[in-house]
Amino acid sequence: MSDIAKRMSLVVCAGLSLLVGGSALFYRSWAFLPFAGGALLGAALSIAKIMWLDRTVKNAASMEAQHAGNYVRLQSLFRFLLTGLVLALPAVAIQWGASPGLFWGAAAGVLVHQLAVYSLKLPTKKSRR
C-alpha cells in the first residue's frame, strides 16, 4: 500500500473508533452493538475501497490513456455498486427484525471514507517544511 492509502486507512480506523466509542457512550448498554457492527461493516468497506483505489491507480498508470480512462471508470462503477450492496444488506436485515442502528452504523462507516479523503488536504508536518 502507498503512503496515502496507509494514511487514509489510519483515518478510517480512527473514525471507526470514534463511532463505536460514541455509540457506546450514547447507549450505555449492549444496545450499541448493532450500530457498532454496522460501523465495522462500513469501515471495512471503506478500507477495501481505499485498497482497491490504490490498486486501480497503479494499474492505470501503466496503461495507455484510452484504456486507462475506461478501466478507471469501470473500477469506479464497481466501487459504487459495492457501496450500494453494503448499504442494502443492513436495510434488508431491518426488514427481518434487526435494529435500525445496523443501517445507520453502516452508513456512518461508509461516510468515514469521505473523512479520509478530506484528511488528505490537511497539512502534515512534512508539507509544512
Kinemage of the C-alpha trace (Angstrom):
@kinemage 1
@onewidth
@group {chain A} dominant
@subgroup {mainchain}
@vectorlist {calphas} color= white
{ca met a 1} P 0.000 0.000 0.000
{ca ser a 2} L 1.136 3.515 -0.723
{ca asp a 3} L 1.717 6.114 1.975
{ca ile a 4} L -1.500 7.907 1.050
{ca ala a 5} L -3.528 4.691 1.310
{ca lys a 6} L -1.953 3.919 4.689
{ca arg a 7} L -2.798 7.397 5.962
{ca met a 8} L -6.386 7.116 4.716
{ca ser a 9} L -6.759 3.674 6.312
{ca leu a 10} L -5.499 5.079 9.597
{ca val a 11} L -8.096 7.869 9.434
{ca val a 12} L -10.826 5.275 8.748
{ca cys a 13} L -9.713 3.233 11.777
{ca ala a 14} L -9.704 6.361 13.947
{ca gly a 15} L -13.160 7.267 12.680
{ca leu a 16} L -14.398 3.761 13.438
{ca ser a 17} L -13.039 4.041 16.967
{ca leu a 18} L -14.827 7.354 17.455
{ca leu a 19} L -18.086 5.946 16.097
{ca val a 20} L -18.008 2.854 18.288
{ca gly a 21} L -16.892 4.785 21.362
{ca gly a 22} L -19.536 7.460 20.803
{ca ser a 23} L -22.283 4.903 20.349
{ca ala a 24} L -21.200 3.046 23.489
{ca leu a 25} L -21.362 6.298 25.448
{ca phe a 26} L -24.716 7.179 23.925
{ca tyr a 27} L -26.429 3.846 24.591
{ca arg a 28} L -24.604 2.990 27.844
{ca ser a 29} L -25.570 -0.650 27.382
{ca trp a 30} L -25.028 -3.526 24.999
{ca ala a 31} L -27.629 -1.959 22.689
{ca phe a 32} L -24.775 -0.192 20.893
{ca leu a 33} L -23.671 -3.464 19.274
{ca pro a 34} L -25.905 -3.232 16.146
{ca phe a 35} L -24.584 0.269 15.432
{ca ala a 36} L -21.024 -0.884 16.095
{ca gly a 37} L -21.499 -3.876 13.791
{ca gly a 38} L -22.824 -1.642 11.039
{ca ala a 39} L -19.982 0.821 11.556
{ca leu a 40} L -17.492 -2.044 11.345
{ca leu a 41} L -19.108 -3.232 8.104
{ca gly a 42} L -18.992 0.281 6.639
{ca ala a 43} L -15.411 0.894 7.755
{ca ala a 44} L -14.321 -2.451 6.304
{ca leu a 45} L -15.871 -1.369 3.014
{ca ser a 46} L -14.076 1.976 3.259
{ca ile a 47} L -10.704 0.307 3.747
{ca ala a 48} L -11.439 -2.123 0.906
{ca lys a 49} L -12.314 0.823 -1.346
{ca ile a 50} L -9.070 2.566 -0.415
{ca met a 51} L -7.027 -0.525 -1.250
{ca trp a 52} L -8.986 -1.051 -4.460
{ca leu a 53} L -8.458 2.581 -5.482
{ca asp a 54} L -4.731 2.292 -4.766
{ca arg a 55} L -4.512 -0.795 -6.980
{ca thr a 56} L -6.581 0.907 -9.696
{ca val a 57} L -4.242 3.896 -9.817
{ca lys a 58} L -1.172 1.646 -10.014
{ca asn a 59} L -2.678 -0.415 -12.833
{ca ala a 60} L -3.978 2.603 -14.751
{ca ala a 61} L -0.573 4.292 -14.628
{ca ser a 62} L 0.893 1.531 -16.767
{ca met a 63} L -1.875 1.644 -19.424
{ca glu a 64} L -2.339 3.891 -22.409
{ca ala a 65} L -4.685 6.848 -21.928
{ca gln a 66} L -7.854 5.465 -23.579
{ca his a 67} L -7.683 2.086 -21.834
{ca ala a 68} L -6.746 3.688 -18.520
{ca gly a 69} L -9.763 6.006 -18.635
{ca asn a 70} L -12.139 3.124 -19.339
{ca tyr a 71} L -10.509 0.993 -16.648
{ca val a 72} L -10.777 3.734 -14.016
{ca arg a 73} L -14.440 4.420 -14.888
{ca leu a 74} L -15.296 0.715 -14.647
{ca gln a 75} L -13.495 0.353 -11.310
{ca ser a 76} L -15.311 3.430 -10.008
{ca leu a 77} L -18.648 1.896 -11.023
{ca phe a 78} L -17.751 -1.353 -9.233
{ca arg a 79} L -16.845 0.564 -6.047
{ca phe a 80} L -20.141 2.425 -6.249
{ca leu a 81} L -22.096 -0.829 -6.664
{ca leu a 82} L -20.247 -2.415 -3.759
{ca thr a 83} L -21.173 0.563 -1.579
{ca gly a 84} L -24.809 0.123 -2.580
{ca leu a 85} L -24.657 -3.573 -1.729
{ca val a 86} L -23.149 -2.914 1.699
{ca leu a 87} L -25.864 -0.347 2.434
{ca ala a 88} L -28.614 -2.630 1.105
{ca leu a 89} L -27.659 -5.564 3.349
{ca pro a 90} L -28.479 -3.780 6.643
{ca ala a 91} L -31.620 -2.283 5.084
{ca val a 92} L -32.850 -5.788 4.247
{ca ala a 93} L -31.800 -7.031 7.692
{ca ile a 94} L -34.026 -4.365 9.253
{ca gln a 95} L -36.971 -5.903 7.417
{ca trp a 96} L -36.135 -9.199 9.126
{ca gly a 97} L -36.160 -7.631 12.569
{ca ala a 98} L -32.644 -6.236 13.004
{ca ser a 99} L -32.105 -2.932 14.780
{ca pro a 100} L -32.108 0.221 12.604
{ca gly a 101} L -28.791 1.043 14.262
{ca leu a 102} L -27.233 -1.549 11.958
{ca phe a 103} L -28.101 0.527 8.895
{ca trp a 104} L -27.107 3.848 10.462
{ca gly a 105} L -23.807 2.364 11.606
{ca ala a 106} L -23.086 1.082 8.099
{ca ala a 107} L -23.947 4.473 6.639
{ca ala a 108} L -21.657 6.201 9.139
{ca gly a 109} L -18.873 3.719 8.368
{ca val a 110} L -19.236 4.397 4.646
{ca leu a 111} L -19.087 8.149 5.264
{ca val a 112} L -15.810 7.752 7.151
{ca his a 113} L -14.252 7.142 3.710
{ca gln a 114} L -15.101 10.737 2.796
{ca leu a 115} L -13.480 11.932 6.011
{ca ala a 116} L -10.334 10.050 4.984
{ca val a 117} L -10.374 11.699 1.562
{ca tyr a 118} L -10.753 15.166 3.101
{ca ser a 119} L -7.951 14.434 5.567
{ca leu a 120} L -5.533 14.283 2.638
{ca lys a 121} L -5.977 18.007 2.151
{ca leu a 122} L -4.938 18.766 5.729
{ca pro a 123} L -1.317 19.853 6.079
{ca thr a 124} L 1.124 17.397 7.615
{ca lys a 125} L 4.439 18.019 9.350
{ca lys a 126} L 6.265 17.042 6.164
{ca ser a 127} L 4.328 19.515 3.989
{ca arg a 128} L 4.910 22.425 6.381
{ca arg a 129} L 8.686 22.279 5.932
